[in-house]
């Protein structure tokens, strides 16, 4: 079975503030671009939302290579998640996990598909990451224009 390749990015103007996310899904020569926004959010919520929306866009169980420039997303899903769940959604310092609602959705999607999580440096000339960033910024621009 061929893998789906996904590139995601999220951001916001102000933290918190208006935010946007972008995602690209590539499979067998096909490409789908997704984007969206939120009026009052954080950068981390938009990074998580980009991954969630991308994985939600997959119609059948399959292997995935997902590229993100967010260490928070990559480490959260691949390093911290097991302990958070074991500790009733508490961090090692016993604080409530931020963005628990999104982490729980991402965990379910991660378990549905066989996802390999990859980190790429943001704004470094990586075409997939750069386009996901453009999509996130387009979504923020659209949100700002709709508020005028």
C-alpha positions in Angstrom: 0.0 0.0 0.0 1.4 3.4 -1.0 1.9 5.9 1.7 0.2 9.3 1.9 2.6 12.2 2.5 1.3 15.1 4.5 2.8 18.5 5.3 1.2 20.7 8.0 1.7 24.1 9.5 -0.2 26.4 11.8 0.3 29.9 13.2 -1.4 32.9 14.6 -1.0 36.6 14.7 -0.6 37.3 18.4 -0.5 34.3 20.8 -3.4 34.1 21.5 -4.9 35.8 18.4 -6.4 35.1 15.0 -4.9 31.9 13.6 -4.7 29.7 10.6 -3.6 26.2 9.6 -2.7 24.6 6.3 -2.1 21.0 5.2 -1.1 19.3 2.0 -1.9 15.6 1.3 -0.1 13.8 -1.5 -0.9 10.3 -2.8 -0.2 8.6 -6.0 0.4 11.7 -8.0 -2.7 13.5 -6.5 -2.4 16.5 -4.3 -5.1 18.1 -2.0 -4.6 21.3 -0.1 -6.6 22.2 3.0 -6.7 25.3 5.1 -8.8 26.9 7.9 -8.8 29.5 10.6 -9.9 30.4 14.1 -10.7 33.8 15.5 -9.0 33.4 18.9 -6.4 30.7 19.3 -2.8 29.9 19.9 0.0 28.8 17.6 0.1 25.3 19.2 -3.7 24.8 18.7 -3.3 25.7 15.0 -0.3 23.3 14.6 -2.4 20.5 16.2 -5.5 21.4 14.1 -3.5 21.2 10.9 -2.4 17.6 11.7 -6.0 16.7 12.8 -7.6 18.1 9.7 -5.1 16.4 7.4 -5.5 13.0 9.0 -9.3 13.4 9.1 -9.2 14.0 5.4 -8.0 10.4 4.8 -10.9 8.2 3.8 -9.4 4.8 4.6 -6.8 3.4 6.9 -3.3 3.6 5.4 0.3 4.4 6.2 1.2 8.1 6.4 4.4 10.2 6.5 3.5 13.4 8.3 5.9 16.4 8.2 5.5 19.2 10.7 7.8 22.1 11.8 6.3 21.8 15.3 8.5 20.1 17.8 5.5 20.4 20.2 3.3 18.3 17.9 6.0 15.7 17.0 7.2 15.2 20.5 3.7 15.3 22.0 2.5 12.5 19.8 5.6 10.4 19.7 7.3 11.0 23.1 4.9 12.4 25.7 1.5 11.0 24.9 1.9 7.6 26.6 2.8 9.2 29.9 0.1 11.8 29.7 -2.5 9.1 29.2 -1.0 7.0 32.0 -1.0 10.0 34.3 -4.6 10.9 33.6 -3.7 13.7 31.2 -1.2 15.3 33.5 2.4 16.3 32.6 5.5 15.1 34.4 5.1 18.2 36.7 1.5 17.2 37.5 0.0 20.1 35.5 -3.0 19.5 33.2 -2.0 18.9 29.6 -2.7 22.0 27.5 -4.9 21.4 24.5 -6.0 18.0 25.8 -9.1 18.1 23.6 -7.0 18.3 20.5 -4.4 15.8 21.7 -7.2 13.2 22.3 -8.5 13.6 18.8 -5.0 13.4 17.3 -4.2 10.3 19.4 -7.3 8.6 18.0 -6.3 9.5 14.4 -2.7 8.5 15.0 -4.0 5.1 16.1 -6.3 4.8 13.1 -3.5 5.3 10.6 0.1 4.1 10.8 1.7 7.6 11.0 5.4 8.2 10.9 6.0 11.7 12.4 8.8 13.8 10.9 10.1 17.2 11.9 11.4 19.7 9.4 12.8 23.1 10.1 10.3 25.8 9.3 11.1 28.6 6.8 14.1 26.6 5.5 13.1 26.2 1.9 11.3 22.8 2.3 8.6 23.0 -0.5 5.9 21.1 1.4 6.4 23.0 4.6 6.6 26.3 2.9 3.4 25.7 1.0 1.6 24.6 4.2 2.8 27.8 5.8 1.4 29.8 2.9 -1.9 28.1 3.3 -2.0 28.9 7.0 -1.2 32.5 6.2 -3.9 32.6 3.4 -6.4 31.4 5.9 -5.4 34.1 8.4 -5.6 36.7 5.7 -9.1 35.5 4.8 -10.2 35.7 8.4 -8.8 39.2 8.8 -10.5 40.4 5.5 -13.9 39.0 6.6 -13.7 41.1 9.8 -13.3 44.4 8.0 
